[in-house]
Amino acid sequence: MSKFQRFTPIQKSSVTVKTGNNVVHVDWKDVENLRKLMSPNGKILGRKRLSTSAREQRMLFMALLPYTSATL
């Protein structure tokens, strides 16, 4: 086992938000948090690094669709 940690996970709560009736969604208007979840080249960081499920990863992709590389 390596003594160095390869990936430092980002807080899971920053990716999804639960509403009052237990509906999970990604806030697409929160540009600052969405920017933290992307690489400098504009790609979404991997599931291992973000510690998200496949469903949350797809929701994150859908939240980033309204933005282009010029706006982020």
Secondary structure as UniProt FT lines:
FT   HELIX           12..14
FT   STRAND          17..18
FT   TURN            20..21
FT   STRAND          24..25
FT   TURN            28..29
FT   HELIX           31..36
FT   TURN            40..41
FT   HELIX           47..50
FT   HELIX           54..64
FT   TURN            65..66
FT   TURN            69..71
//
